[in-house]
Amino acid sequence: MGSPQTTGPTTRGTQPATPKQQSQPTPSPQISTPQQPLSPALPLIAVPVNPPPNEPEQPKTEIFDSSATGLGLTTDGHDPILDPPPLPEGNATLVGGIVSGVDHVRSKMTLRVFGGGHWKIAYDERTHIFRNGTETTQLAIKKGERVYVDTMFDRKKHEVFARNIRVGVQAPAADADGQITNVDTSSGSVILRDRINASPIQFSVNNDTRIVYGTNPASLNELKPGSLVHVRFSPERVNRGLACEITIIAAPGSAFTYVGKITYLDMHRGLLAMENSLDQKNYEIHFDPATIEGRDGLSIGSEVRIVSVFQGSHYMAQSITLTKSAEAAEKEDKN
């Protein structure tokens, strides 16, 4: 009999099975698991973090009581650092001119003053600047502008300081009073002897010049040598010598009546001065004492009515009528 056959599966070329050795477990790498969130029941604790040592400290402001300064600093309510200094002491002087240069960085301007000369004038936040009556900024000051400045001398800085600056102000009209010495109707040229300094002033007239005699319109032909006139000139620089208006006050041979009070009397010279009640002006009037009736009743303070004629150089009284004695006028004034 043969050997018994096995019925189990066979493996070709297989090595006999060896008993399995017990393998040692290899250590697994440590894997960090995310930390579980804290329970909502637990409070959160903020841990302060110190700033880096190189981080600059933040600025801070400390306010001290005024007593902390002691007696070494007296401000009288004025902050010497933040507040502008007070205005210079003294009176202000008005000066007008044309701006020839301006420096907004240094807050200074150069003014070509009317009448000649150049001024260096400083300004700052204390200066009030106006244009057409409305306050504006320093940018309104431009080269070539006509300005009028209230100036003050700053003794500490040794400079002229502008308290107020008025920009773009139209020049006021110039006036003159005097006696006409010559009229050239063909060229429209007139020469006037000024009443204040007796110097001759030559000016021109054109079709736009307004001429009046009292309140009535007049013409250039009525403007005679010897006439007393009031002249208003054009404010524009290009027409500075042009008369805008001529008022004839008195022409030679004209008669005038004055009513008022005698303020000066010289019987020997035959001269008196009176305050005319109509225009409140004083007039010198010559008279001949021999031809004046009731001259003994004339005195300073008397009220009179005088009819006079302008003779080119002075007024000559034709009649003087006493209307109230000086005693009666003084008594009336007291009552």
C-alpha positions as CSV (number, residue, x, y, z in Angstrom):
1,M,0.0,0.0,0.0
2,G,1.2,3.3,-0.8
3,S,1.7,6.3,1.5
4,P,-1.3,8.2,2.3
5,Q,-1.9,11.5,0.2
6,T,-2.9,14.6,1.6
7,T,-5.8,16.5,0.2
8,G,-4.7,20.1,1.3
9,P,-3.4,22.6,-1.0
10,T,0.2,22.4,-2.0
11,T,2.7,25.2,-2.8
12,R,5.3,24.7,-5.3
13,G,8.8,25.6,-4.3
14,T,7.7,26.8,-0.9
15,Q,10.0,26.8,2.1
16,P,8.8,25.0,5.1
17,A,7.0,27.4,7.3
18,T,8.9,28.7,10.2
19,P,7.4,29.7,13.3
20,K,6.6,33.5,13.3
21,Q,8.7,35.5,15.6
22,Q,7.0,38.0,17.9
23,S,7.8,41.4,16.3
24,Q,8.3,44.4,18.6
25,P,6.0,47.3,18.0
26,T,7.8,50.3,16.4
27,P,7.3,53.6,18.2
28,S,5.0,55.9,16.2
29,P,5.9,59.6,15.7
30,Q,4.4,62.1,18.1
31,I,1.6,63.9,16.3
32,S,0.3,67.1,18.0
33,T,-3.4,67.3,18.0
34,P,-5.1,70.7,18.0
35,Q,-6.0,71.9,21.5
36,Q,-9.6,71.7,22.3
37,P,-11.3,75.1,22.8
38,L,-11.9,76.1,26.3
39,S,-15.2,75.5,27.8
40,P,-17.5,78.6,27.5
41,A,-17.9,78.4,31.2
42,L,-14.3,79.3,31.8
43,P,-13.4,83.0,31.7
44,L,-10.9,84.3,29.2
45,I,-7.7,85.8,30.8
46,A,-5.8,88.5,28.9
47,V,-2.1,88.1,29.3
48,P,-0.3,91.5,29.0
49,V,2.4,91.6,26.4
50,N,5.4,93.9,27.0
51,P,6.1,96.2,24.1
52,P,9.4,95.7,22.3
53,P,12.2,97.6,23.9
54,N,12.9,99.6,20.7
55,E,9.3,100.9,20.4
56,P,9.2,104.7,21.2
57,E,6.9,105.9,23.9
58,Q,3.8,107.7,22.9
59,P,3.7,111.5,23.6
60,K,1.4,112.7,26.3
61,T,0.2,116.1,27.5
62,E,0.3,117.1,31.1
63,I,-1.6,120.2,32.4
64,F,-0.2,121.8,35.4
65,D,-1.9,124.3,37.6
66,S,-0.7,127.9,37.1
67,S,0.7,127.9,40.6
68,A,3.2,125.2,39.5
69,T,5.2,127.9,37.5
70,G,6.0,129.7,40.7
71,L,7.0,133.4,40.6
72,G,9.5,133.0,37.8
73,L,6.9,133.4,35.0
74,T,4.2,136.0,34.9
75,T,1.9,135.8,31.9
76,D,-1.2,137.8,33.0
77,G,-3.4,135.3,31.1
78,H,-1.2,135.5,27.9
79,D,0.4,132.3,26.7
80,P,3.9,133.3,25.5
81,I,4.1,130.3,23.2
82,L,0.7,129.8,21.7
83,D,-0.8,133.3,21.8
84,P,0.4,136.1,19.4
85,P,2.1,139.0,21.2
86,P,0.2,142.1,22.0
87,L,0.1,145.0,19.5
88,P,2.8,147.6,19.7
89,E,2.0,150.6,21.9
90,G,1.5,154.0,20.4
91,N,-0.7,155.7,17.8
92,A,-1.3,154.3,14.4
93,T,-0.2,156.3,11.3
94,L,-2.1,156.0,8.0
95,V,0.0,155.7,5.0
96,G,-1.0,154.9,1.4
97,G,0.8,153.6,-1.6
98,I,1.4,150.9,-4.2
99,V,2.7,147.4,-3.2
100,S,6.0,147.0,-5.1
101,G,6.9,143.7,-3.5
102,V,5.3,141.1,-1.2
103,D,6.8,138.1,0.7
104,H,4.0,135.9,2.1
105,V,6.6,133.5,3.6
106,R,8.2,136.1,5.8
107,S,4.9,138.1,6.0
108,K,6.5,141.4,4.7
109,M,5.7,143.8,2.0
110,T,7.3,146.8,0.3
111,L,5.2,149.8,-0.2
112,R,5.9,152.6,-2.6
113,V,4.5,155.5,-0.6
114,F,2.5,158.2,-2.2
115,G,4.7,161.2,-2.3
116,G,8.0,159.3,-2.6
117,G,10.0,156.7,-0.7
118,H,9.7,152.9,0.0
119,W,8.6,151.3,3.3
120,K,9.2,147.8,4.5
121,I,6.1,146.8,6.5
122,A,5.5,143.5,8.4
123,Y,2.2,141.8,9.1
124,D,1.0,138.7,10.8
125,E,-2.1,137.0,12.3
126,R,-2.8,140.2,14.3
127,T,-3.2,142.2,11.1
128,H,-6.8,142.8,9.8
129,I,-6.9,142.8,6.0
130,F,-9.9,144.3,4.2
131,R,-11.1,144.4,0.6
132,N,-14.1,146.6,-0.2
133,G,-15.0,146.5,3.5
134,T,-14.9,142.7,3.8
135,E,-12.1,141.1,5.8
136,T,-10.0,138.7,3.8
137,T,-6.6,136.9,4.0
138,Q,-3.0,138.0,3.3
139,L,-3.3,136.5,-0.2
140,A,-5.2,139.6,-1.2
141,I,-2.0,141.6,-0.9
142,K,-0.5,141.5,-4.4
143,K,2.2,143.4,-6.3
144,G,0.7,146.5,-7.9
145,E,-2.2,146.8,-5.5
146,R,-3.2,150.2,-4.1
147,V,-3.3,149.9,-0.3
148,Y,-3.8,152.1,2.8
149,V,-2.1,150.8,5.9
150,D,-2.5,151.7,9.6
151,T,1.1,151.4,10.6
152,M,2.7,151.2,14.1
153,F,6.4,151.0,15.0
154,D,7.4,147.8,16.8
155,R,10.2,148.8,19.1
156,K,11.0,145.2,20.1
157,K,11.6,144.1,16.5
158,H,12.6,147.5,15.2
159,E,10.2,147.4,12.3
160,V,7.0,149.0,11.0
161,F,4.0,146.8,11.7
162,A,0.6,146.9,9.9
163,R,-2.4,146.9,12.2
164,N,-4.9,147.2,9.3
165,I,-4.5,146.9,5.6
166,R,-7.2,148.1,3.2
167,V,-6.6,146.6,-0.3
168,G,-7.9,148.1,-3.5
169,V,-9.2,151.3,-2.0
170,Q,-10.0,154.0,-4.6
171,A,-8.0,157.1,-4.1
172,P,-10.1,159.9,-2.6
173,A,-10.8,162.9,-4.9
174,A,-8.5,165.8,-4.3
175,D,-10.0,169.3,-3.6
176,A,-8.6,172.8,-3.9
177,D,-9.9,176.2,-3.0
178,G,-8.6,179.5,-4.4
179,Q,-8.9,182.3,-6.9
180,I,-8.7,182.0,-10.6
181,T,-5.8,183.9,-12.1
182,N,-6.1,182.8,-15.8
183,V,-8.6,181.0,-18.0
184,D,-7.8,179.7,-21.6
185,T,-11.1,178.6,-23.1
186,S,-9.5,177.4,-26.3
187,S,-7.3,174.8,-24.7
188,G,-9.5,174.2,-21.6
189,S,-6.6,175.2,-19.2
190,V,-7.2,177.0,-15.9
191,I,-4.7,178.4,-13.4
192,L,-5.7,178.6,-9.7
193,R,-3.9,180.4,-6.9
194,D,-4.4,178.1,-3.9
195,R,-5.8,179.7,-0.8
196,I,-3.6,177.7,1.6
197,N,-0.1,178.0,0.2
198,A,-0.7,180.7,-2.5
199,S,1.0,178.4,-5.1
200,P,-0.4,178.3,-8.6
201,I,-2.2,175.1,-9.7
202,Q,-2.8,174.4,-13.4
203,F,-5.6,172.0,-14.4
204,S,-7.7,171.2,-17.4
205,V,-11.4,171.0,-18.1
206,N,-13.3,169.1,-20.7
207,N,-16.9,168.4,-21.7
208,D,-17.5,166.2,-18.7
209,T,-16.4,168.9,-16.2
210,R,-19.4,170.1,-14.3
211,I,-19.4,173.9,-13.6
212,V,-22.0,175.5,-11.3
213,Y,-22.5,179.0,-9.9
214,G,-24.0,178.4,-6.5
215,T,-26.7,175.9,-7.4
216,N,-27.2,176.9,-11.0
217,P,-25.4,175.3,-14.0
218,A,-22.7,177.5,-15.6
219,S,-20.3,177.4,-18.5
220,L,-16.6,177.8,-18.9
221,N,-17.1,181.3,-20.3
222,E,-18.5,182.4,-16.8
223,L,-15.3,181.3,-15.2
224,K,-13.5,184.7,-15.0
225,P,-10.1,185.7,-13.5
226,G,-10.6,186.8,-9.9
227,S,-13.4,184.3,-9.2
228,L,-13.3,182.4,-6.0
229,V,-13.9,178.7,-6.8
230,H,-13.8,175.2,-5.2
231,V,-12.4,172.5,-7.5
232,R,-12.8,168.8,-7.2
233,F,-10.3,166.8,-9.2
234,S,-10.5,163.3,-10.7
235,P,-9.1,160.5,-8.4
236,E,-7.8,158.5,-11.3
237,R,-4.0,158.7,-11.7
238,V,-4.2,159.1,-15.5
239,N,-6.7,162.1,-15.1
240,R,-5.1,163.6,-12.0
241,G,-5.0,167.1,-13.5
242,L,-8.6,167.0,-14.8
243,A,-11.3,168.9,-12.9
244,C,-14.4,166.9,-12.3
245,E,-16.4,169.8,-10.8
246,I,-15.9,173.5,-10.4
247,T,-18.1,175.5,-8.0
248,I,-18.0,179.3,-8.5
249,I,-18.3,180.8,-5.0
250,A,-18.0,184.4,-6.0
251,A,-17.2,186.3,-9.2
252,P,-16.0,189.9,-9.3
253,G,-18.9,192.3,-9.2
254,S,-21.3,189.8,-7.6
255,A,-23.4,191.0,-4.6
256,F,-23.9,188.9,-1.5
257,T,-26.0,189.2,1.5
258,Y,-24.8,187.9,4.9
259,V,-26.8,187.6,8.1
260,G,-25.0,186.6,11.3
261,K,-23.0,187.6,14.4
262,I,-19.9,189.8,14.4
263,T,-16.9,187.8,15.6
264,Y,-14.1,190.5,15.0
265,L,-14.3,194.3,14.6
266,D,-11.7,196.9,13.8
267,M,-13.2,200.3,13.3
268,H,-9.9,202.0,12.4
269,R,-9.1,199.6,9.6
270,G,-12.7,199.2,8.5
271,L,-12.6,195.5,8.8
272,L,-14.9,193.0,10.5
273,A,-15.5,189.2,10.5
274,M,-18.8,187.6,10.8
275,E,-20.2,184.1,11.1
276,N,-22.8,183.7,8.4
277,S,-25.9,181.9,9.8
278,L,-26.7,180.3,6.5
279,D,-23.5,178.2,6.0
280,Q,-21.8,178.6,9.4
281,K,-18.7,180.0,7.8
282,N,-16.7,183.1,8.7
283,Y,-16.2,185.9,6.2
284,E,-14.0,189.0,6.3
285,I,-15.7,192.1,5.1
286,H,-14.2,195.5,4.5
287,F,-16.3,198.7,5.1
288,D,-15.9,202.5,5.1
289,P,-16.7,203.6,8.6
290,A,-17.8,207.1,7.3
291,T,-20.6,205.7,5.2
292,I,-22.0,203.1,7.7
293,E,-25.0,204.3,9.6
294,G,-25.3,203.3,13.3
295,R,-21.6,202.2,13.4
296,D,-21.5,203.2,17.1
297,G,-23.9,200.4,17.9
298,L,-21.6,197.7,16.3
299,S,-19.6,195.5,18.6
300,I,-18.4,191.9,18.9
301,G,-21.5,189.7,19.4
302,S,-23.9,192.1,17.6
303,E,-26.2,190.5,15.0
304,V,-26.1,192.3,11.6
305,R,-27.3,192.0,8.0
306,I,-24.6,193.0,5.5
307,V,-24.9,193.5,1.7
308,S,-21.5,193.3,0.1
309,V,-19.9,193.2,-3.3
310,F,-17.0,190.9,-4.2
311,Q,-14.2,193.0,-5.7
312,G,-11.9,190.3,-6.7
313,S,-9.6,190.5,-3.7
314,H,-12.1,191.1,-0.9
315,Y,-15.7,191.7,0.0
316,M,-16.7,195.4,0.4
317,A,-19.8,196.2,2.4
318,Q,-22.4,198.4,0.8
319,S,-24.7,198.5,3.9
320,I,-24.5,197.2,7.4
321,T,-27.8,196.9,9.4
322,L,-27.8,196.2,13.1
323,T,-30.5,193.6,13.9
324,K,-29.7,192.9,17.5
325,S,-27.3,194.4,20.0
326,A,-24.6,192.4,21.6
327,E,-26.3,192.7,25.0
328,A,-29.7,191.5,23.7
329,A,-28.1,188.6,21.8
330,E,-26.1,187.5,24.9
331,K,-29.3,187.7,27.1
332,E,-31.2,185.7,24.5
333,D,-28.4,183.1,24.5
334,K,-28.6,182.7,28.2
335,N,-32.3,182.2,28.2
